[in-house]
Amino acid sequence: MQPDKAAVVRGWLGRAANDLRGAHIDLDAKPPLIEDALFHCQQAAEKTLKGYLTSHDKPFKKTHDLDELSRPCLEVDSTLRVSYSPRFP
């Protein structure tokens, strides 16, 4: 990977890590700040996807839509698709 691109990817992933740190802080608060923690988790996921797309030279537009960011990630690697079966009591 080119050094310039690697620096951009590290930037995205570093910001994602900071968002996760913020989520942990929010959850440790008394009482926990659930909505804020969820916001930080969404931001971490978004920035991680953008880092992944950058590392694979996949362009993306300015968006916060995780579904929109996920589609090109799946084009790179379809095994990233999450499948689950919800369980009901």
TORKOLZA-596559 format. One record per atom (N, C-alpha, C, O, CB): y, x, z; residue number from 1; atom name. Coordinates in Angstrom, 2 decimals, m for minus. Glycine has a CB too. Example, Ala and Ser with C-alpha at 12.3 -4.5 7.8 and 13.67 -1.06 7.14 Angstrom:
<rs>
[r [m5.69; 13.19; 7.80]; 1; 'N'],
[r [m4.50; 12.30; 7.80]; 1; 'CA'],
[r [m3.30; 13.20; 7.80]; 1; 'C'],
[r [m3.32; 14.24; 8.46]; 1; 'O'],
[r [m4.47; 11.31; 9.05]; 1; 'CB'],
[r [m2.25; 12.85; 7.08]; 2; 'N'],
[r [m1.06; 13.67; 7.14]; 2; 'CA'],
[r [0.03; 12.90; 7.87]; 2; 'C'],
[r [1.14; 13.41; 8.04]; 2; 'O'],
[r [m0.60; 14.08; 5.72]; 2; 'CB'],
</rs>
This chain:
<rs>
[r [m1.17; 0.85; 0.00]; 1; 'N'],
[r [0.00; 0.00; 0.00]; 1; 'CA'],
[r [1.24; 0.90; 0.00]; 1; 'C'],
[r [1.30; 1.90; 0.71]; 1; 'O'],
[r [0.00; m0.97; 1.23]; 1; 'CB'],
[r [2.20; 0.51; m0.80]; 2; 'N'],
[r [3.46; 1.25; m0.89]; 2; 'CA'],
[r [4.16; 1.24; 0.48]; 2; 'C'],
[r [4.12; 0.23; 1.18]; 2; 'O'],
[r [4.38; 0.64; m1.99]; 2; 'CB'],
[r [4.80; 2.35; 0.85]; 3; 'N'],
[r [5.47; 2.41; 2.16]; 3; 'CA'],
[r [6.52; 1.31; 2.35]; 3; 'C'],
[r [6.62; 0.75; 3.44]; 3; 'O'],
[r [6.13; 3.75; 2.33]; 3; 'CB'],
[r [7.30; 0.99; 1.31]; 4; 'N'],
[r [8.32; m0.05; 1.45]; 4; 'CA'],
[r [7.68; m1.41; 1.73]; 4; 'C'],
[r [8.13; m2.16; 2.60]; 4; 'O'],
[r [9.18; m0.13; 0.19]; 4; 'CB'],
[r [6.61; m1.71; 0.99]; 5; 'N'],
[r [5.93; m2.99; 1.19]; 5; 'CA'],
[r [5.29; m3.02; 2.57]; 5; 'C'],
[r [5.34; m4.04; 3.25]; 5; 'O'],
[r [4.88; m3.23; 0.10]; 5; 'CB'],
[r [4.69; m1.92; 2.99]; 6; 'N'],
[r [4.06; m1.86; 4.31]; 6; 'CA'],
[r [5.09; m2.11; 5.41]; 6; 'C'],
[r [4.77; m2.76; 6.40]; 6; 'O'],
[r [3.38; m0.49; 4.52]; 6; 'CB'],
[r [6.30; m1.62; 5.24]; 7; 'N'],
[r [7.35; m1.83; 6.23]; 7; 'CA'],
[r [7.73; m3.31; 6.30]; 7; 'C'],
[r [7.97; m3.85; 7.39]; 7; 'O'],
[r [8.58; m0.98; 5.91]; 7; 'CB'],
[r [7.79; m3.97; 5.15]; 8; 'N'],
[r [8.12; m5.40; 5.14]; 8; 'CA'],
[r [7.01; m6.20; 5.82]; 8; 'C'],
[r [7.28; m7.10; 6.61]; 8; 'O'],
[r [8.34; m5.89; 3.68]; 8; 'CB'],
[r [5.76; m5.86; 5.51]; 9; 'N'],
[r [4.62; m6.55; 6.13]; 9; 'CA'],
[r [4.65; m6.34; 7.64]; 9; 'C'],
[r [4.48; m7.29; 8.40]; 9; 'O'],
[r [3.28; m6.04; 5.54]; 9; 'CB'],
[r [4.87; m5.10; 8.08]; 10; 'N'],
[r [4.96; m4.82; 9.52]; 10; 'CA'],
[r [6.08; m5.64; 10.16]; 10; 'C'],
[r [5.95; m6.11; 11.29]; 10; 'O'],
[r [5.20; m3.31; 9.76]; 10; 'CB'],
[r [7.19; m5.80; 9.43]; 11; 'N'],
[r [8.30; m6.60; 9.95]; 11; 'CA'],
[r [7.89; m8.05; 10.18]; 11; 'C'],
[r [8.18; m8.62; 11.23]; 11; 'O'],
[r [9.48; m6.54; 8.99]; 11; 'CB'],
[r [7.22; m8.64; 9.18]; 12; 'N'],
[r [6.75; m10.03; 9.35]; 12; 'CA'],
[r [5.80; m10.13; 10.54]; 12; 'C'],
[r [5.92; m11.04; 11.37]; 12; 'O'],
[r [6.06; m10.53; 8.07]; 12; 'CB'],
[r [4.85; m9.21; 10.61]; 13; 'N'],
[r [3.84; m9.29; 11.68]; 13; 'CA'],
[r [4.43; m8.98; 13.05]; 13; 'C'],
[r [3.99; m9.53; 14.06]; 13; 'O'],
[r [2.70; m8.34; 11.39]; 13; 'CB'],
[r [5.41; m8.11; 13.10]; 14; 'N'],
[r [6.09; m7.83; 14.36]; 14; 'CA'],
[r [6.86; m9.04; 14.87]; 14; 'C'],
[r [6.84; m9.34; 16.06]; 14; 'O'],
[r [7.04; m6.65; 14.20]; 14; 'CB'],
[r [7.54; m9.73; 13.96]; 15; 'N'],
[r [8.25; m10.95; 14.35]; 15; 'CA'],
[r [7.26; m12.03; 14.79]; 15; 'C'],
[r [7.54; m12.78; 15.72]; 15; 'O'],
[r [9.13; m11.46; 13.20]; 15; 'CB'],
[r [6.11; m12.09; 14.12]; 16; 'N'],
[r [5.07; m13.06; 14.53]; 16; 'CA'],
[r [4.59; m12.74; 15.94]; 16; 'C'],
[r [4.42; m13.65; 16.75]; 16; 'O'],
[r [3.87; m13.03; 13.53]; 16; 'CB'],
[r [4.38; m11.47; 16.23]; 17; 'N'],
[r [3.93; m11.07; 17.57]; 17; 'CA'],
[r [4.98; m11.44; 18.62]; 17; 'C'],
[r [4.63; m11.87; 19.72]; 17; 'O'],
[r [3.64; m9.55; 17.61]; 17; 'CB'],
[r [6.26; m11.28; 18.29]; 18; 'N'],
[r [7.31; m11.67; 19.22]; 18; 'CA'],
[r [7.31; m13.17; 19.47]; 18; 'C'],
[r [7.55; m13.62; 20.59]; 18; 'O'],
[r [8.67; m11.22; 18.70]; 18; 'CB'],
[r [7.04; m13.95; 18.42]; 19; 'N'],
[r [6.95; m15.40; 18.60]; 19; 'CA'],
[r [5.79; m15.77; 19.51]; 19; 'C'],
[r [5.92; m16.67; 20.35]; 19; 'O'],
[r [6.80; m16.09; 17.25]; 19; 'CB'],
[r [4.67; m15.10; 19.35]; 20; 'N'],
[r [3.54; m15.37; 20.25]; 20; 'CA'],
[r [3.88; m15.00; 21.69]; 20; 'C'],
[r [3.49; m15.69; 22.63]; 20; 'O'],
[r [2.29; m14.60; 19.79]; 20; 'CB'],
[r [4.60; m13.92; 21.85]; 21; 'N'],
[r [5.05; m13.52; 23.20]; 21; 'CA'],
[r [5.93; m14.62; 23.79]; 21; 'C'],
[r [5.80; m14.96; 24.96]; 21; 'O'],
[r [5.81; m12.16; 23.16]; 21; 'CB'],
[r [6.83; m15.16; 22.97]; 22; 'N'],
[r [7.68; m16.25; 23.43]; 22; 'CA'],
[r [6.86; m17.47; 23.83]; 22; 'C'],
[r [7.18; m18.13; 24.81]; 22; 'O'],
[r [8.67; m16.63; 22.35]; 22; 'CB'],
[r [5.82; m17.76; 23.07]; 23; 'N'],
[r [4.95; m18.90; 23.41]; 23; 'CA'],
[r [4.28; m18.68; 24.75]; 23; 'C'],
[r [4.19; m19.60; 25.56]; 23; 'O'],
[r [3.88; m19.11; 22.31]; 23; 'CB'],
[r [3.80; m17.47; 25.00]; 24; 'N'],
[r [3.16; m17.17; 26.29]; 24; 'CA'],
[r [4.15; m17.32; 27.44]; 24; 'C'],
[r [3.80; m17.86; 28.50]; 24; 'O'],
[r [2.58; m15.75; 26.28]; 24; 'CB'],
[r [5.36; m16.86; 27.24]; 25; 'N'],
[r [6.39; m16.98; 28.28]; 25; 'CA'],
[r [6.67; m18.46; 28.55]; 25; 'C'],
[r [6.77; m18.88; 29.71]; 25; 'O'],
[r [7.70; m16.24; 27.86]; 25; 'CB'],
[r [6.78; m19.24; 27.47]; 26; 'N'],
[r [7.03; m20.68; 27.63]; 26; 'CA'],
[r [5.89; m21.37; 28.39]; 26; 'C'],
[r [6.13; m22.24; 29.22]; 26; 'O'],
[r [7.20; m21.34; 26.26]; 26; 'CB'],
[r [4.68; m20.97; 28.11]; 27; 'N'],
[r [3.53; m21.60; 28.78]; 27; 'CA'],
[r [3.40; m21.17; 30.23]; 27; 'C'],
[r [2.86; m21.91; 31.05]; 27; 'O'],
[r [2.25; m21.26; 28.04]; 27; 'CB'],
[r [3.90; m19.98; 30.55]; 28; 'N'],
[r [3.85; m19.50; 31.93]; 28; 'CA'],
[r [4.97; m20.07; 32.80]; 28; 'C'],
[r [4.93; m19.95; 34.02]; 28; 'O'],
[r [3.92; m17.98; 31.96]; 28; 'CB'],
[r [5.96; m20.69; 32.16]; 29; 'N'],
[r [7.08; m21.27; 32.92]; 29; 'CA'],
[r [6.57; m22.40; 33.81]; 29; 'C'],
[r [5.56; m23.03; 33.50]; 29; 'O'],
[r [8.19; m21.79; 31.95]; 29; 'CB'],
[r [7.27; m22.63; 34.89]; 30; 'N'],
[r [6.92; m23.71; 35.82]; 30; 'CA'],
[r [8.04; m24.74; 35.82]; 30; 'C'],
[r [9.08; m24.45; 36.40]; 30; 'O'],
[r [6.66; m23.16; 37.25]; 30; 'CB'],
[r [7.90; m25.88; 35.23]; 31; 'N'],
[r [6.75; m26.36; 34.46]; 31; 'CA'],
[r [6.73; m25.71; 33.07]; 31; 'C'],
[r [7.75; m25.22; 32.59]; 31; 'O'],
[r [6.78; m27.90; 34.33]; 31; 'CB'],
[r [5.56; m25.72; 32.43]; 32; 'N'],
[r [5.45; m25.11; 31.10]; 32; 'CA'],
[r [6.36; m25.82; 30.09]; 32; 'C'],
[r [6.56; m27.03; 30.15]; 32; 'O'],
[r [4.00; m25.15; 30.62]; 32; 'CB'],
[r [6.88; m25.04; 29.17]; 33; 'N'],
[r [7.74; m25.57; 28.10]; 33; 'CA'],
[r [6.88; m25.75; 26.86]; 33; 'C'],
[r [6.90; m24.93; 25.95]; 33; 'O'],
[r [8.96; m24.60; 27.81]; 33; 'CB'],
[r [6.12; m26.83; 26.84]; 34; 'N'],
[r [5.11; m27.05; 25.81]; 34; 'CA'],
[r [5.73; m27.11; 24.41]; 34; 'C'],
[r [5.25; m26.45; 23.49]; 34; 'O'],
[r [4.35; m28.35; 26.08]; 34; 'CB'],
[r [6.80; m27.90; 24.25]; 35; 'N'],
[r [7.40; m28.04; 22.92]; 35; 'CA'],
[r [7.92; m26.71; 22.39]; 35; 'C'],
[r [7.75; m26.39; 21.22]; 35; 'O'],
[r [8.54; m29.06; 22.96]; 35; 'CB'],
[r [8.54; m25.93; 23.27]; 36; 'N'],
[r [9.03; m24.62; 22.85]; 36; 'CA'],
[r [7.87; m23.70; 22.48]; 36; 'C'],
[r [7.96; m22.95; 21.50]; 36; 'O'],
[r [9.87; m23.98; 23.98]; 36; 'CB'],
[r [6.79; m23.76; 23.24]; 37; 'N'],
[r [5.62; m22.93; 22.96]; 37; 'CA'],
[r [5.04; m23.30; 21.60]; 37; 'C'],
[r [4.67; m22.42; 20.82]; 37; 'O'],
[r [4.55; m23.09; 24.06]; 37; 'CB'],
[r [4.96; m24.60; 21.32]; 38; 'N'],
[r [4.44; m25.04; 20.02]; 38; 'CA'],
[r [5.32; m24.55; 18.88]; 38; 'C'],
[r [4.82; m24.13; 17.84]; 38; 'O'],
[r [4.32; m26.56; 19.98]; 38; 'CB'],
[r [6.62; m24.61; 19.07]; 39; 'N'],
[r [7.55; m24.11; 18.06]; 39; 'CA'],
[r [7.28; m22.63; 17.78]; 39; 'C'],
[r [7.20; m22.22; 16.63]; 39; 'O'],
[r [9.02; m24.31; 18.51]; 39; 'CB'],
[r [7.14; m21.84; 18.85]; 40; 'N'],
[r [6.90; m20.40; 18.67]; 40; 'CA'],
[r [5.55; m20.15; 17.99]; 40; 'C'],
[r [5.43; m19.21; 17.20]; 40; 'O'],
[r [6.94; m19.68; 20.03]; 40; 'CB'],
[r [4.55; m20.96; 18.29]; 41; 'N'],
[r [3.24; m20.81; 17.62]; 41; 'CA'],
[r [3.35; m21.10; 16.14]; 41; 'C'],
[r [2.77; m20.39; 15.32]; 41; 'O'],
[r [2.19; m21.74; 18.26]; 41; 'CB'],
[r [4.09; m22.16; 15.78]; 42; 'N'],
[r [4.29; m22.47; 14.36]; 42; 'CA'],
[r [5.02; m21.33; 13.67]; 42; 'C'],
[r [4.66; m20.95; 12.56]; 42; 'O'],
[r [5.08; m23.79; 14.20]; 42; 'CB'],
[r [6.03; m20.80; 14.33]; 43; 'N'],
[r [6.78; m19.68; 13.75]; 43; 'CA'],
[r [5.90; m18.45; 13.57]; 43; 'C'],
[r [6.00; m17.76; 12.56]; 43; 'O'],
[r [7.98; m19.34; 14.63]; 43; 'CB'],
[r [5.03; m18.19; 14.53]; 44; 'N'],
[r [4.12; m17.04; 14.43]; 44; 'CA'],
[r [3.17; m17.22; 13.25]; 44; 'C'],
[r [2.91; m16.28; 12.50]; 44; 'O'],
[r [3.32; m16.87; 15.74]; 44; 'CB'],
[r [2.64; m18.43; 13.10]; 45; 'N'],
[r [1.74; m18.69; 11.97]; 45; 'CA'],
[r [2.48; m18.51; 10.65]; 45; 'C'],
[r [1.96; m17.89; 9.73]; 45; 'O'],
[r [1.15; m20.12; 12.05]; 45; 'CB'],
[r [3.68; m19.05; 10.56]; 46; 'N'],
[r [4.48; m18.94; 9.34]; 46; 'CA'],
[r [4.73; m17.47; 8.98]; 46; 'C'],
[r [4.55; m17.08; 7.82]; 46; 'O'],
[r [5.82; m19.68; 9.52]; 46; 'CB'],
[r [5.13; m16.69; 9.94]; 47; 'N'],
[r [5.46; m15.29; 9.67]; 47; 'CA'],
[r [4.21; m14.48; 9.34]; 47; 'C'],
[r [4.27; m13.55; 8.54]; 47; 'O'],
[r [6.17; m14.66; 10.86]; 47; 'CB'],
[r [3.08; m14.83; 9.94]; 48; 'N'],
[r [1.83; m14.16; 9.61]; 48; 'CA'],
[r [1.43; m14.46; 8.17]; 48; 'C'],
[r [1.03; m13.56; 7.44]; 48; 'O'],
[r [0.71; m14.60; 10.58]; 48; 'CB'],
[r [1.55; m15.72; 7.76]; 49; 'N'],
[r [1.23; m16.08; 6.37]; 49; 'CA'],
[r [2.16; m15.35; 5.40]; 49; 'C'],
[r [1.71; m14.87; 4.36]; 49; 'O'],
[r [1.36; m17.61; 6.17]; 49; 'CB'],
[r [3.42; m15.26; 5.73]; 50; 'N'],
[r [4.37; m14.55; 4.86]; 50; 'CA'],
[r [4.05; m13.07; 4.78]; 50; 'C'],
[r [4.18; m12.45; 3.72]; 50; 'O'],
[r [5.81; m14.75; 5.36]; 50; 'CB'],
[r [3.62; m12.49; 5.89]; 51; 'N'],
[r [3.19; m11.09; 5.85]; 51; 'CA'],
[r [1.97; m10.90; 4.98]; 51; 'C'],
[r [1.89; m9.94; 4.21]; 51; 'O'],
[r [2.89; m10.59; 7.26]; 51; 'CB'],
[r [1.01; m11.82; 5.09]; 52; 'N'],
[r [m0.20; m11.75; 4.27]; 52; 'CA'],
[r [0.14; m11.88; 2.80]; 52; 'C'],
[r [m0.35; m11.11; 1.97]; 52; 'O'],
[r [m1.20; m12.86; 4.68]; 52; 'CB'],
[r [0.99; m12.84; 2.46]; 53; 'N'],
[r [1.38; m13.02; 1.06]; 53; 'CA'],
[r [2.12; m11.80; 0.53]; 53; 'C'],
[r [1.89; m11.37; m0.60]; 53; 'O'],
[r [2.26; m14.27; 0.90]; 53; 'CB'],
[r [3.00; m11.24; 1.34]; 54; 'N'],
[r [3.72; m10.03; 0.94]; 54; 'CA'],
[r [2.75; m8.89; 0.67]; 54; 'C'],
[r [2.91; m8.15; m0.30]; 54; 'O'],
[r [4.73; m9.62; 2.02]; 54; 'CB'],
[r [1.75; m8.75; 1.53]; 55; 'N'],
[r [0.79; m7.65; 1.36]; 55; 'CA'],
[r [m0.03; m7.79; 0.07]; 55; 'C'],
[r [m0.56; m6.81; m0.45]; 55; 'O'],
[r [m0.16; m7.59; 2.57]; 55; 'CB'],
[r [m0.13; m9.02; m0.44]; 56; 'N'],
[r [m0.89; m9.27; m1.66]; 56; 'CA'],
[r [0.01; m9.57; m2.86]; 56; 'C'],
[r [m0.45; m10.10; m3.87]; 56; 'O'],
[r [m1.84; m10.44; m1.44]; 56; 'CB'],
[r [1.29; m9.21; m2.74]; 57; 'N'],
[r [2.25; m9.39; m3.84]; 57; 'CA'],
[r [2.30; m10.83; m4.35]; 57; 'C'],
[r [2.46; m11.06; m5.55]; 57; 'O'],
[r [1.91; m8.46; m4.99]; 57; 'CB'],
[r [2.16; m11.78; m3.44]; 58; 'N'],
[r [2.24; m13.20; m3.80]; 58; 'CA'],
[r [3.61; m13.71; m3.39]; 58; 'C'],
[r [3.94; m13.72; m2.20]; 58; 'O'],
[r [1.08; m14.03; m3.12]; 58; 'CB'],
[r [4.42; m14.12; m4.35]; 59; 'N'],
[r [5.75; m14.62; m4.00]; 59; 'CA'],
[r [5.68; m15.96; m3.27]; 59; 'C'],
[r [4.73; m16.72; m3.44]; 59; 'O'],
[r [6.61; m14.76; m5.25]; 59; 'CB'],
[r [6.68; m16.21; m2.47]; 60; 'N'],
[r [6.78; m17.49; m1.77]; 60; 'CA'],
[r [8.25; m17.82; m1.66]; 60; 'C'],
[r [9.11; m16.94; m1.58]; 60; 'O'],
[r [6.09; m17.45; m0.36]; 60; 'CB'],
[r [8.53; m19.13; m1.65]; 61; 'N'],
[r [9.93; m19.53; m1.49]; 61; 'CA'],
[r [10.26; m19.68; m0.01]; 61; 'C'],
[r [9.37; m19.73; 0.84]; 61; 'O'],
[r [10.21; m20.86; m2.25]; 61; 'CB'],
[r [11.53; m19.76; 0.27]; 62; 'N'],
[r [11.96; m19.92; 1.66]; 62; 'CA'],
[r [11.52; m21.30; 2.13]; 62; 'C'],
[r [12.03; m22.32; 1.67]; 62; 'O'],
[r [13.52; m19.75; 1.81]; 62; 'CB'],
[r [10.57; m21.32; 3.05]; 63; 'N'],
[r [10.03; m22.57; 3.57]; 63; 'CA'],
[r [9.46; m22.34; 4.95]; 63; 'C'],
[r [9.13; m21.22; 5.33]; 63; 'O'],
[r [8.96; m23.14; 2.62]; 63; 'CB'],
[r [9.34; m23.44; 5.69]; 64; 'N'],
[r [8.67; m23.40; 6.98]; 64; 'CA'],
[r [7.37; m24.21; 6.93]; 64; 'C'],
[r [6.73; m24.43; 7.96]; 64; 'O'],
[r [9.59; m23.94; 8.10]; 64; 'CB'],
[r [6.99; m24.65; 5.74]; 65; 'N'],
[r [5.83; m25.52; 5.54]; 65; 'CA'],
[r [4.55; m24.67; 5.51]; 65; 'C'],
[r [4.31; m23.93; 4.55]; 65; 'O'],
[r [5.98; m26.34; 4.22]; 65; 'CB'],
[r [3.74; m24.79; 6.56]; 66; 'N'],
[r [2.51; m23.99; 6.64]; 66; 'CA'],
[r [1.52; m24.34; 5.55]; 66; 'C'],
[r [0.81; m23.47; 5.04]; 66; 'O'],
[r [1.85; m24.17; 8.00]; 66; 'CB'],
[r [1.45; m25.62; 5.17]; 67; 'N'],
[r [0.55; m26.00; 4.07]; 67; 'CA'],
[r [0.96; m25.33; 2.77]; 67; 'C'],
[r [0.12; m24.82; 2.03]; 67; 'O'],
[r [0.54; m27.53; 3.89]; 67; 'CB'],
[r [2.25; m25.33; 2.50]; 68; 'N'],
[r [2.75; m24.70; 1.28]; 68; 'CA'],
[r [2.47; m23.19; 1.28]; 68; 'C'],
[r [2.13; m22.62; 0.25]; 68; 'O'],
[r [4.25; m24.96; 1.13]; 68; 'CB'],
[r [2.62; m22.56; 2.42]; 69; 'N'],
[r [2.36; m21.13; 2.52]; 69; 'CA'],
[r [0.87; m20.82; 2.48]; 69; 'C'],
[r [0.47; m19.74; 2.05]; 69; 'O'],
[r [2.98; m20.57; 3.80]; 69; 'CB'],
[r [0.05; m21.75; 2.93]; 70; 'N'],
[r [m1.39; m21.54; 2.98]; 70; 'CA'],
[r [m2.04; m21.54; 1.59]; 70; 'C'],
[r [m2.98; m20.79; 1.34]; 70; 'O'],
[r [m2.05; m22.59; 3.83]; 70; 'CB'],
[r [m1.52; m22.38; 0.71]; 71; 'N'],
[r [m2.15; m22.50; m0.62]; 71; 'CA'],
[r [m2.28; m21.17; m1.36]; 71; 'C'],
[r [m3.37; m20.84; m1.82]; 71; 'O'],
[r [m1.35; m23.47; m1.47]; 71; 'CB'],
[r [m1.20; m20.39; m1.48]; 72; 'N'],
[r [m1.39; m19.10; m2.18]; 72; 'CA'],
[r [m2.26; m18.12; m1.39]; 72; 'C'],
[r [m2.89; m17.25; m1.99]; 72; 'O'],
[r [m0.04; m18.46; m2.44]; 72; 'CB'],
[r [m2.31; m18.26; m0.07]; 73; 'N'],
[r [m3.21; m17.41; 0.72]; 73; 'CA'],
[r [m4.66; m17.70; 0.35]; 73; 'C'],
[r [m5.48; m16.79; 0.23]; 73; 'O'],
[r [m2.98; m17.62; 2.24]; 73; 'CB'],
[r [m4.97; m18.98; 0.16]; 74; 'N'],
[r [m6.34; m19.37; m0.23]; 74; 'CA'],
[r [m6.67; m18.91; m1.63]; 74; 'C'],
[r [m7.84; m18.67; m1.94]; 74; 'O'],
[r [m6.51; m20.88; m0.13]; 74; 'CB'],
[r [m5.66; m18.78; m2.50]; 75; 'N'],
[r [m5.90; m18.23; m3.84]; 75; 'CA'],
[r [m6.33; m16.77; m3.74]; 75; 'C'],
[r [m7.14; m16.30; m4.54]; 75; 'O'],
[r [m4.63; m18.37; m4.72]; 75; 'CB'],
[r [m5.80; m16.06; m2.77]; 76; 'N'],
[r [m6.17; m14.66; m2.56]; 76; 'CA'],
[r [m7.57; m14.57; m1.97]; 76; 'C'],
[r [m8.39; m13.76; m2.40]; 76; 'O'],
[r [m5.14; m13.95; m1.64]; 76; 'CB'],
[r [m7.84; m15.41; m0.97]; 77; 'N'],
[r [m9.13; m15.34; m0.27]; 77; 'CA'],
[r [m9.52; m16.74; 0.20]; 77; 'C'],
[r [m9.00; m17.23; 1.20]; 77; 'O'],
[r [m9.07; m14.36; 0.94]; 77; 'CB'],
[r [m10.42; m17.36; m0.51]; 78; 'N'],
[r [m10.82; m18.74; m0.18]; 78; 'CA'],
[r [m11.57; m18.84; 1.14]; 78; 'C'],
[r [m11.71; m19.94; 1.68]; 78; 'O'],
[r [m11.68; m19.31; m1.29]; 78; 'CB'],
[r [m12.06; m17.72; 1.67]; 79; 'N'],
[r [m12.77; m17.78; 2.95]; 79; 'CA'],
[r [m11.82; m18.01; 4.13]; 79; 'C'],
[r [m12.26; m18.22; 5.26]; 79; 'O'],
[r [m13.56; m16.48; 3.16]; 79; 'CB'],
[r [m10.51; m17.98; 3.86]; 80; 'N'],
[r [m9.55; m18.27; 4.92]; 80; 'CA'],
[r [m9.47; m19.75; 5.24]; 80; 'C'],
[r [m8.88; m20.15; 6.24]; 80; 'O'],
[r [m8.18; m17.76; 4.53]; 80; 'CB'],
[r [m10.08; m20.58; 4.38]; 81; 'N'],
[r [m10.05; m22.03; 4.60]; 81; 'CA'],
[r [m10.77; m22.34; 5.91]; 81; 'C'],
[r [m11.87; m21.85; 6.17]; 81; 'O'],
[r [m10.70; m22.79; 3.42]; 81; 'CB'],
[r [m10.14; m23.17; 6.71]; 82; 'N'],
[r [m10.72; m23.59; 7.97]; 82; 'CA'],
[r [m11.41; m24.92; 7.75]; 82; 'C'],
[r [m10.82; m25.85; 7.20]; 82; 'O'],
[r [m9.65; m23.69; 9.10]; 82; 'CB'],
[r [m12.64; m25.01; 8.17]; 83; 'N'],
[r [m13.32; m26.31; 8.10]; 83; 'CA'],
[r [m13.77; m26.65; 9.51]; 83; 'C'],
[r [m14.25; m25.79; 10.26]; 83; 'O'],
[r [m14.55; m26.29; 7.10]; 83; 'CB'],
[r [m13.61; m27.88; 9.85]; 84; 'N'],
[r [m14.00; m28.30; 11.18]; 84; 'CA'],
[r [m14.43; m29.77; 11.13]; 84; 'C'],
[r [m14.09; m30.51; 10.21]; 84; 'O'],
[r [m12.83; m28.10; 12.19]; 84; 'CB'],
[r [m15.17; m30.14; 12.11]; 85; 'N'],
[r [m15.59; m31.51; 12.27]; 85; 'CA'],
[r [m15.10; m31.99; 13.62]; 85; 'C'],
[r [m15.59; m31.55; 14.65]; 85; 'O'],
[r [m17.13; m31.66; 12.14]; 85; 'CB'],
[r [m14.12; m32.90; 13.61]; 86; 'N'],
[r [m13.66; m33.40; 14.90]; 86; 'CA'],
[r [m14.78; m34.12; 15.64]; 86; 'C'],
[r [m15.59; m34.83; 15.03]; 86; 'O'],
[r [m12.46; m34.33; 14.72]; 86; 'CB'],
[r [m14.82; m33.93; 16.93]; 87; 'N'],
[r [m15.84; m34.58; 17.76]; 87; 'CA'],
[r [m15.19; m35.70; 18.54]; 87; 'C'],
[r [m14.16; m35.51; 19.19]; 87; 'O'],
[r [m16.54; m33.57; 18.71]; 87; 'CB'],
[r [m15.79; m36.82; 18.47]; 88; 'N'],
[r [m15.29; m37.97; 19.22]; 88; 'CA'],
[r [m16.30; m38.34; 20.28]; 88; 'C'],
[r [m17.50; m38.27; 20.05]; 88; 'O'],
[r [m15.01; m39.18; 18.28]; 88; 'CB'],
[r [m15.80; m38.73; 21.47]; 89; 'N'],
[r [m16.74; m39.11; 22.54]; 89; 'CA'],
[r [m17.52; m40.36; 22.18]; 89; 'C'],
[r [m18.35; m40.82; 22.97]; 89; 'O'],
[r [m16.01; m39.33; 23.86]; 89; 'CB'],
</rs>
